Amino acid sequence: MAAINTMEKKLAEYKCDTNEAICMKLVRFPEDVEDDSTTFHPEFSHQVYGDDEVAFGYKGLQIQLFYTAGNLSTLFKVKYSSKVTETFDCVEPDDIEGKIREIIPAGFTCNSDDFISLLEKEANFQPFGTLLHTYTVHSEDAGQLTYQIHKVDVNCAGFHDYHKRLQTFLMWFIETASFIDADDDRWDFFLVFEKYNKDGETLYATVGYMTVYNYYVYPDKTRPRVSQMLILPPFQGEGHGAQLLEAVHRFYCSLPKVQDITAEDPSESYVKLRDYVLVKLCQGLPSFTADKLPLGFSVDMAKEAQDKLKINKKHARRVYEILRLRATDMSDEDKAREYRLEVKKRLFGPYRKNQREMAKMKKCLRPEELLSHGDQMDTQTQHEELEKSYQVVVEDYRRIIERIATHA
């Protein structure tokens, strides 16, 4: 037994956390390759290396995935200090390289010098598609930086191969990501680029992107549905996501055939971002003025949000709640109570549905079967959960209100 434990400990030295082992870069200058400060790591690697996100068989494992900042030409290189087969017989290491090769497209290089030589071609890289929006962000280090958002369709020359490289980032930063069929002409792509200067020339760096699928709505409308959205790690926290989502929303608002804009299985962070953008868009609409908010969510609000901004009723309701919170003096007990009841009325919907289902079950289930569902009929618990939900929602709303005030 002692010998087995000793062997396990020795083998454990050859296990590596794949999130730490994978080193990524967006390279602009040759010196970036050796600069550790430009390195970032995945948030997830389970879609490539399994749920435990561990690679076996190597000490000091480093998996380099470096991309040129604009065209995303790729360096893929695996380094390690020792391999398990050098010490133990009949023990096979994981196929580290094979798993990466399954997701990155052909055309990458494994040689650092060849990769650095590709940087010279970055001056030839130009953003794909049609320019939708330009904006600036102030950086303490670099001053005023300029960004562009472009709309691209699948037929744009050179975009297909570029997109194959771009979508590899999804595997590392979106937990349940999958690659899409970019040949389907119902896909729209929106890309964010940073303009930067190198040796007197203007170059472009890839910042992030969004994919949107246009569903048919009978008889003559479409419903764009956001599928994937990613701002690359070096650019996160700078407001690019909001700029991108707002630009995309305004683009579809300009199309008469669009009924409304939705998202596929949105994450919690995406919902918060969408709330922020939609509040910005709606706060100037006549039906959402401060004097009308205390009167409750109205048909006019839902209709105006739908007609002018392609916002469906569910999302318009959330916008109304946020704007009403901003306009409500919560230190006034009566006004605070009115607001609380208004929000809880919406939150109570799932509980009310559950009660209706339980009423049906009472008619067809035996007493012993009903007992197993007793916890669902606990009114006190429902009230407590409702209060918790309300507090979470209001806290999220306050953050959005603070963010809008900050960027006013």
N, C-alpha and C positions, 0 to 999 in steps of 0.2 A: 504493500500500500504506500509506504514511504517513497519507494522508487517511482511509483505512478505520479504521486504528487510533485516530486522533483521534476519529472518529465513535463508535467502540465505547466509548471512555473517557467521552465525553459522555453516551451513552445509559446507561452503567453507573451514572451518578449518579442515575438514575431507578429503580434497583432497591432494594427494601426487604425486609428479613427480616420475614416475616409474624408470626413468633413475638414479635418485638419490637414490631411495629406494632400488634398487637391488645392493647388495654388493657381489662382487665375489673375490675369492682368489685361488691361486695355493699354496697349503700348503706342506712344506717340514718338518717343525719342529713343535712340539706341541705349542710352544710359538707364532707361526705365526697366530694362530686362534684368539688371542686377540690383535694382533699387527695391528693397523689401517694403518700403512704405507704399509702393503702388500695388502690392499684392492684396487680393481679397479671397475669401473662401466661400464655399457653398453654404446655404442654409440647410439643404437636404442633399443626401446622396443615396437614399434608400431605393430610389427607382432604378439605380444602376448597380448598387452593391448590397442590396438586401436590407431588411428592416433593422438589423442591428448596426448598420453603417460601419462595418468593420472589414478590413482586408487582412487576410492571413498570409504569412510567408515572407515578410520583409521587415528589416529594421531600418529606421530612418527613411521611411518611404516618403517620396515627394512626387506627385503627379502634376506636371506643369501643363497648363492649358492657357497659353498666351495668345492674344488676338491683336492684330493691328487695329488701331482705334477706329478707323473708318470702314474699310472694306472687310474687316474681321478675318483676314488671312490668318491661318492658325498654326501655332507651334504646339505639338504634342510630344511630351518627353517624360519618361519615367526614370527616376533616380532613387537609389537606396544604398545603404552602407553595407548590408549583407543580406543573403537570401537563405531561407531555411534549409535548402538542399545542400548548402555548403557545410552544414553541421549534422544534419539528420538524414539518414537513408530512408527511402520509402515514404517520405512525407512531401506531398505536393503543395506548392503555393497556389494561391488563387490566380486566375487569369486576369490580372489587372488591366493589361493593354487591350485584351479582347473585348472586355466590357465597354471600354471607352470607344473603341473603333466601331461598335454597334450604333453609336449615337452621333458621332461626328462625321460629316461627309468627307468623301475622298478629296484629295488636293492639299491636305495639310503637310507640313514639313516636320521632321524630327531633328533637324539640325539648327542650332541657334544662329550660326553665321548666315545660313540661308534665310532664316526668318528676319534677321536684321536687314538683310539686303532688300526684303520686300517692303520695308518702310519707305524706301525711295520712290515706290510706286503710289504711295498714299496721296501724293499731290495730284494724281490723275483721278482720284475718287471724287465723284460728285453725288449729292443726295438724289435718290430716286423720286420719281413722281412729280406731283404738282404742289407748289408751296401754298399752304393754308394760312399759316400764322407765324409771325416773328415776335419774339419777346426777349427781354434782357433780365439778367440776374446779377446782382452785385456780389462780388467775392472779395473778401478782405485781402486775399493773397494776389488775385489776378485783376482786380478792378471790375469793370463792367463787361460781362460776357453775353454774347448774343447766341440765341437758339432759334432753330427753325422746326416747324412741324409740317411734314409732307404727307399727302395722301397718295397711295400707290395702288395700282391694280396688278393682277397677276401677269399681265402681258408686257409689263415694263421691261425693256431690254436689260439683262444682267441681274434682274431682281431675284429670279428663281434660285440661283446658286447662292446669292447673298443671304436670302431668307433661310436656306438650309443651315447656314452657319449661325445665323442669328438665333434661330429657335432652339439651338442646343442649350442656351442659357436657361430655358424653361425647366429642364430636368433638375437643375441645381437650386432654383429659387421659387418654384411653384410646386406645392406639395403633391398635387395630383395631376400634374401636367401631362399632356400627350401632344404628339406632333399632328399637324393638320394637313389635309390634302390641298396644297396651295394651288393646284391646277383648277379647282372649282372657281368659276368666275363670279360666284356669289360672295366670295371673300373680298373684303376691303382691308387694306393695311395702312396704318398710320405710324410714321416714324419720326422720332425726335433726334435732331443733330445739333451739336455745338460747333460753332465756327471758331477756329483758333489760328494763330499765326505761327508759322515755322519758317525761319530763314527768309522772311519777307513775303512768303506766300500764304494765301488763305486755304486752310484745310478744314475737313469736317470729321468730327468724331461721333460715333453712334452713342446715343444716350438711352434710348428705350423705344418701345413700340406697343401698339395695340392691334389686335385682330378683331374684325367684326364680320358676322355672317348675316346676310340679308335674307330673311325668311319672307315667304309670300303670305299675304293676308287677303283673303277673299273680300271684294272681287278684284280690286285694282291697287292695293297698297302693299307696302313692305314693312317689316318690323326688324330693324337692325338690332342684333344681339351681340353685345360685347362678349368675346370668348376668352381672350387672354390679354393681360396687360402687365408689362414689366418695365420698370425703370432700373437700369443696371446699377449695382451697388455703389460705384464711385460717385453717382449722381443722386443718390437717394437723400431725402430730407431737404431738398432745395426747392420744392414746389413744382417740379416738372410733371408729376402725375396730375395735379389739378389743371395745369396749363393744357396738357394733352386731352384730358377728359372734356374740358370746356370747349376746346377747339373742335373736337369730334362731334360734340353735341350741337354746336352751332352749325357745323357742316350739314348734319342731317336735318336740322330745323329748316334749312334753306331748300330742302327737297319736298315738293308738294306730295309726292307719292308715299312719303314716310308717315306711318300711323303713330308709332311711339318707339322709344328706345329702351331696351332692356339689357339685362346681363345674365349670362349663364352661370348658375351656381356661384354667386358672388361671395368673396371672402368678407370677413368682418371689416378688414381695413378698406376694402373697396367700397363697401356700403357707406362707411364714414366719409370717404373721399367724395362719393356721389352726392351724399347729403350736402356737403359743403358747396360743391359746384352748383347743385340745383337751387340751393338757397340764394347763392349769388345771382343766379339768373332770374329767379322769381321775385326777389325783394322789390323790384321796380314795377311789377305788374299792378294795375289799378285794383284788382280784386284782393290783393294781399296787403293793402295799406293798413297802417296801425289802427285806424278807427274801425276797420271791418274785422280784424282778427278776433276781438272778444266776442263777436256774434256767433262764432263757431265755423267749422269747415263747411263751405257752401258749394252749391252746384256751380256757381260762377267761378270759384277758384279752380275746381276740377276742369271745367270747360276751357278756361283761359290758359291754364297750364298745358292742357292737351293741344289746343289749337295753335298757340303761339310758340310753345317750346317742346312739343312732342313728349310731354311728361305724363305718364299714366296716373290714374286716380290714386293708386296706392302710394306712389312716390310723392305726389302732390300733397297728400295728407301728412306725410312726415315733414315736408317743407313748411306746411301750415303750423304744425306743432312747434317747430323750431322758431319760426318767426313770432308766433304768439308768446312763447317763453321770453323772447327778447323784449317784447312789448309789455310784459306783465310785471308789475311790482310784486315780487314774491314775498316782500315783507308785509304786504296787506293780506291778512288771513283769508278774507272772503275771496279775493282775486286768486290767491294761491290755491284755495280749495276748488274753485271753479276750473282752474287749469288742470289740477290733479285729476279731477273727475273726468274731464274731457279726454285726457290721454289714457286713463285707465279703461275708459269705455271701449277704446280701440284694442287695448291690450287684453281685455277680457274676452275677446272674440273666440280664441281657442278654448278657453274654459267653458264658454257657453256651448260651443259645439260638443265638447266632451260631455256636458250635462245632457244634451239631447240624445247622444249616443247611449248614455247610461239609462235614460228613460226607456229607450227601445230595448235595451238588454234586459231590463226588469221584467218585460213582458214575455221574454222567451227563455231566460236562464233559470235554472233551479237555484234554490236558496244557497246551497253550498258553493255554487259557481259564482254567485253574486258576492259572497264573502271574499273571494280571491281578488275582487276588484274594489274592495271597500276603501282602499287608500285613495282611489280616484274620486270618492264622494265626500272626502273630508273638506268641508267648506272652510274651516279655519286655515288649513294648509293652503288652500287655493288663495285666500286673502293674503297670506304671508308671502306666497310666491309672487302674487300680483304686485305687492308693494316693493319687493326686491326688483322685479322687472322694471317698475316705474322709476326707481332710483337710478338704475343703470342707464336707462334711456335718457333721463334728464341730465345725468352727468355727461353723457356723450353729446347731447345737444348743447350744453354749456361750452364744451371744448370747441364746437363748431362756431358758436357765437363769438367766442374769444378770438378765434382764428380770423374770422371775417373782420372783426374790429381792428385787429393788428394790421391787416392788409388793406384796410379801407383807404 
